[in-house]
Amino acid sequence: MSVTSWKTRPSLTQEILSHLGLANKTAAWGTLGTLRTFLSFSVDKDVQRLLRAIAGQGVDHGAVVGVLTNRSREQRHLISRAFQERTQQDLLKSLQAALSGNLERIVVALLQPAAQLDAQELRTALKNSGSAEDVAVEILATRSPAQLQECLTVYKHNFQVEAEEDIKSETSGILQELLLALAKGGRESYSGIIDYNLVGQDVQALKQAEGPSTEGTWVLIFTQRNPEHLVRVFDQYQRCTGHELEKTVHHLFHGDAQAALLSLASVTKNTPLYFADKLHQALQDIKPNYQVLMRILISRSETDLLSIRAEFKKKFGKSLYSSLQEAVKGDCQSALLALCRAEDI
């Protein structure tokens, strides 16, 4: 590719926003999330709306969804606090008493602090043999250092045990090593300078780490290097070997360890695509995996859900919004669609 063509090529962000008609409005939009601060926010009006929605014989599900899926997490916290002050009742408990099923679970997740939701999901994953490599890797590998630290602090407070201790007791082998390394939060930050000597050293180390007792090399490189460095390692590895690193992972590792390493590679290469793949998989079963849908749509709604939508449409030829419309049934459909926000033409 020539220097000229590289300079004129639009960034991924510009490409995503151009598909959504927002390419020239990044300052106004301010985020690649679908949910942002509600500019006409009135905490008193929202408290009154929620009170009316749960008063009387029938619950106005639409009003509850309309308020909670159109306010940022910080605004939802203000609503909860104001509701307590004005009514002497806990908003979360009041809504739990009024709702049920998947809609209740969504509302609970929306009103919880993000770290509390992550801690609960991580605990459930570690205690459920079969999802540790999936959910635990998702949470430990995709949260910022500050978010991860807060999650682990809440985990210890809520469950009276360090997450690392649960990882040690519930997992083993290279999966355990990977999760412990991720939980330590020791991944290097990107300084803006690529160390090409280290890139070459890591490529050679991975090429040589194909025998017994070499798992530590994979753990160190996959959990300590920053994503910008790893992308270059993956690219150079492919140029040197003629195949992608994932092929070697398939050959050398099996089971949970293989799944965890492949997930980490996917997160590193393209985090929005990683989440798009998970959402698509969650929608493929006869009964959608509502827990996955809820966790991803809520946790990414203020971060990069627009990017995830764009990757979903690009890979699967169908929008996330229409896929949710077809697969999701019941009261929770409107809430998940509201978080997704809009159709991608």
C-alpha positions in Angstrom: 0.0 0.0 0.0 1.4 3.4 -0.9 1.9 6.2 1.6 -0.6 8.3 -0.1 -3.3 5.6 0.0 -2.6 4.9 3.6 -3.0 8.6 4.5 -6.3 8.9 2.7 -7.8 5.7 4.1 -10.6 6.4 6.6 -10.1 5.2 10.2 -12.3 2.5 11.5 -14.2 5.0 13.6 -14.9 7.2 10.6 -16.0 4.1 8.6 -18.4 3.0 11.3 -19.9 6.5 11.7 -20.2 7.0 8.0 -22.5 3.9 7.8 -24.6 5.4 10.6 -24.8 8.9 9.0 -22.7 10.4 11.9 -19.3 10.7 10.3 -19.2 14.5 10.7 -20.8 14.6 14.2 -18.3 12.8 16.4 -18.1 15.9 18.7 -21.9 15.9 19.2 -22.1 12.2 19.5 -19.1 12.0 21.8 -19.0 8.2 22.2 -19.2 5.0 20.2 -21.8 3.8 22.7 -25.5 3.7 21.9 -26.5 5.1 25.3 -25.2 8.5 26.3 -26.1 11.2 28.8 -29.7 12.3 28.4 -29.5 16.1 27.9 -33.0 16.9 29.1 -32.5 14.9 32.2 -34.8 15.7 35.2 -34.4 13.4 38.1 -37.7 14.5 39.6 -39.6 13.8 36.5 -38.0 10.4 36.1 -38.8 9.4 39.7 -42.4 10.4 39.1 -42.6 8.4 35.9 -41.2 5.3 37.6 -43.6 5.7 40.5 -46.6 5.9 38.2 -45.3 2.9 36.2 -45.3 0.6 39.2 -48.3 2.0 41.0 -51.7 0.4 40.6 -52.7 -3.0 39.4 -50.6 -3.2 36.2 -47.0 -2.3 35.7 -46.2 0.0 32.8 -43.2 -1.9 31.4 -42.8 0.5 28.6 -42.3 3.5 31.0 -39.8 1.6 33.1 -37.8 0.6 29.9 -38.2 4.1 28.5 -36.5 5.7 31.4 -33.8 3.2 32.3 -32.6 2.5 28.8 -32.4 6.2 27.9 -30.3 7.4 30.8 -26.6 6.9 31.4 -25.4 4.7 34.3 -24.5 7.8 36.3 -28.0 9.3 35.7 -29.6 6.0 36.7 -27.6 6.2 40.0 -29.0 9.7 40.6 -32.5 8.4 39.9 -32.1 5.6 42.4 -30.8 7.9 45.1 -33.6 10.5 44.5 -36.2 7.7 44.6 -34.9 6.6 48.0 -34.9 10.1 49.4 -38.5 10.9 48.2 -40.2 7.6 48.9 -38.1 6.0 51.6 -38.1 2.9 49.4 -35.3 1.2 47.4 -35.9 1.6 43.7 -34.2 -1.7 42.8 -36.3 -3.7 45.3 -39.5 -1.9 44.2 -38.9 -2.8 40.6 -37.9 -6.3 41.4 -41.2 -6.7 43.2 -43.1 -5.3 40.2 -41.3 -7.2 37.5 -40.3 -10.8 36.7 -38.3 -12.9 34.3 -35.7 -11.6 31.9 -37.0 -8.0 32.1 -36.4 -8.0 35.9 -32.9 -9.3 35.3 -32.2 -6.5 32.8 -33.5 -3.8 35.1 -31.4 -5.2 38.0 -28.3 -5.1 35.8 -29.1 -1.6 34.6 -29.4 -0.3 38.2 -26.3 -2.0 39.6 -22.9 -0.4 39.5 -20.9 -1.8 36.5 -18.3 -3.3 38.9 -21.0 -5.2 40.8 -22.5 -6.6 37.6 -19.0 -7.7 36.5 -18.2 -9.2 39.9 -21.4 -11.2 39.9 -20.9 -12.5 36.3 -17.3 -13.4 37.1 -18.3 -15.3 40.2 -21.0 -17.2 38.4 -18.6 -18.1 35.6 -16.0 -19.4 38.0 -18.5 -21.5 39.9 -20.0 -22.9 36.7 -17.6 -25.3 35.2 -18.0 -24.8 31.5 -18.1 -21.0 31.3 -14.9 -19.8 33.1 -12.9 -19.7 29.9 -15.6 -17.7 28.1 -17.1 -15.2 30.6 -14.0 -14.8 32.8 -11.8 -14.1 29.9 -14.4 -11.6 28.5 -14.5 -9.7 31.8 -10.8 -9.9 32.7 -9.5 -9.1 29.2 -11.9 -6.3 28.0 -12.2 -4.0 31.0 -9.9 -1.1 31.6 -7.3 -1.4 34.4 -9.5 0.9 36.6 -12.7 -1.1 35.8 -10.9 -4.4 36.5 -9.5 -3.2 39.8 -13.0 -2.0 40.9 -14.5 -5.3 39.9 -12.0 -7.3 41.9 -12.5 -5.0 44.9 -16.3 -5.5 44.8 -15.7 -9.3 44.3 -13.8 -9.5 47.5 -16.3 -7.4 49.4 -19.4 -9.3 48.1 -18.1 -12.8 48.3 -15.5 -12.5 51.1 -12.8 -14.1 49.0 -10.3 -12.8 46.5 -11.2 -13.6 42.8 -7.7 -15.1 42.5 -8.5 -17.6 45.2 -11.6 -18.7 43.3 -9.6 -18.9 40.1 -7.1 -21.2 41.8 -9.8 -23.5 43.3 -12.1 -23.6 40.2 -9.6 -23.8 37.3 -6.4 -25.6 36.5 -3.5 -25.7 34.0 -2.9 -23.0 31.5 -6.4 -21.6 31.8 -5.7 -21.0 35.5 -2.4 -19.3 34.6 -4.0 -17.1 32.0 -6.8 -16.0 34.3 -4.5 -15.3 37.2 -2.2 -13.2 35.0 -5.2 -11.3 33.6 -6.5 -10.7 37.1 -3.2 -9.2 38.3 -3.8 -6.4 35.7 -0.1 -6.4 34.7 -0.6 -5.8 31.0 1.8 -3.1 29.7 0.4 0.2 28.7 1.0 1.5 25.2 3.6 4.3 25.3 3.1 5.3 21.6 6.4 3.7 20.6 6.6 0.2 19.1 9.6 -1.8 20.2 10.2 -3.8 17.0 13.1 -5.7 18.5 10.7 -7.0 21.2 8.2 -7.8 18.5 10.8 -10.0 16.8 11.8 -11.6 20.0 8.2 -12.5 20.9 7.6 -14.0 17.4 10.7 -16.2 17.8 9.7 -17.2 21.3 6.2 -18.3 20.2 7.7 -20.2 17.2 9.9 -22.1 19.6 7.3 -22.6 22.3 5.8 -25.7 20.8 7.1 -28.3 23.2 6.4 -29.4 26.7 6.7 -26.9 29.5 6.5 -23.9 27.2 3.0 -22.7 28.1 4.5 -20.0 30.3 5.7 -18.2 27.1 2.2 -18.1 25.7 0.8 -16.8 29.0 3.4 -14.1 29.4 3.1 -12.7 25.9 -0.8 -13.0 25.7 -1.4 -11.4 29.1 1.5 -8.9 29.5 2.0 -7.2 26.2 -0.2 -4.3 25.1 -2.6 -4.8 22.2 -0.8 -2.6 19.8 2.4 -4.7 20.3 0.5 -8.0 20.0 -1.2 -7.0 16.7 2.3 -6.6 15.3 3.4 -9.9 16.8 0.5 -11.7 15.2 1.1 -10.1 11.8 4.9 -10.8 11.8 4.2 -14.4 13.0 2.0 -15.0 10.0 4.5 -13.5 7.6 7.3 -15.7 9.1 5.3 -19.0 9.3 2.8 -18.6 6.4 -0.2 -19.1 8.7 -2.1 -17.3 11.4 -1.1 -17.8 15.1 -4.6 -19.2 15.7 -3.7 -22.3 13.7 -0.8 -23.0 16.0 -3.1 -22.5 19.0 -5.5 -25.1 17.5 -2.6 -27.5 17.0 -0.9 -27.1 20.4 -3.8 -26.6 22.9 -7.1 -28.2 23.6 -10.3 -27.6 25.6 -10.5 -24.6 27.9 -6.9 -23.4 27.3 -7.4 -23.4 23.5 -10.7 -21.5 23.9 -9.1 -18.9 26.2 -6.1 -18.2 24.0 -8.3 -17.9 20.9 -10.6 -15.5 22.8 -7.6 -13.4 23.8 -6.3 -13.3 20.2 -9.8 -12.2 19.1 -10.0 -9.5 21.7 -6.6 -8.2 20.8 -7.2 -8.1 17.0 -10.7 -6.5 17.1 -12.6 -6.2 20.3 -15.9 -5.1 18.7 -15.8 -8.1 16.3 -15.1 -10.3 19.3 -18.3 -9.1 20.9 -20.2 -9.3 17.6 -19.3 -12.9 17.3 -20.5 -13.6 20.9 -23.8 -11.9 20.3 -24.3 -13.8 17.0 -23.6 -17.1 18.8 -26.0 -16.2 21.6 -28.8 -15.7 19.0 -28.2 -18.9 17.2 -29.8 -21.4 19.6 -33.5 -22.2 19.6 -33.7 -20.2 22.8 -31.4 -17.2 22.8 -28.8 -17.0 25.6 -30.3 -14.0 27.3 -27.6 -13.8 29.9 -24.9 -13.2 27.2 -27.2 -10.7 25.4 -27.9 -8.7 28.5 -24.3 -8.7 29.8 -22.8 -7.5 26.5 -25.5 -5.0 25.5 -25.5 -3.4 28.9 -21.7 -3.4 29.5 -20.9 -2.0 26.1 -23.9 0.4 25.7 -21.8 3.3 26.8 -18.5 2.2 25.3 -18.5 0.8 21.8 -21.8 -0.8 20.9 -22.0 1.2 17.7 -18.7 -0.4 16.6 -20.1 -3.8 17.6 -23.2 -3.2 15.5 -21.1 -2.2 12.5 -18.9 -5.4 12.8 -22.1 -7.5 13.2 -23.7 -6.2 10.1 -20.4 -6.4 8.1 -19.7 -10.1 9.1 -23.2 -11.6 9.1 -25.0 -9.4 6.5 -27.8 -8.6 8.9 -28.2 -6.0 11.5 -28.0 -6.7 15.2 -31.2 -4.9 15.7 -33.2 -7.0 13.3 -31.5 -10.2 14.6 -32.7 -9.3 18.1 -36.2 -8.5 16.8 -36.5 -12.0 15.3 -34.9 -14.0 18.1 -35.9 -12.3 21.3 -39.4 -12.7 22.7 -41.3 -11.4 25.7 -41.1 -8.2 27.7 -37.3 -8.0 27.6 -37.3 -7.5 23.8 -38.1 -3.8 24.0 -35.3 -3.3 26.6 -32.6 -5.1 24.5 -33.8 -3.3 21.3 -33.6 0.1 23.2 -30.0 -0.7 24.2 -29.1 -1.6 20.7 -30.8 1.6 19.8 -31.4 1.5 16.0 -31.4 -0.4 12.8 -28.3 -0.3 10.6 -29.3 0.1 6.9 
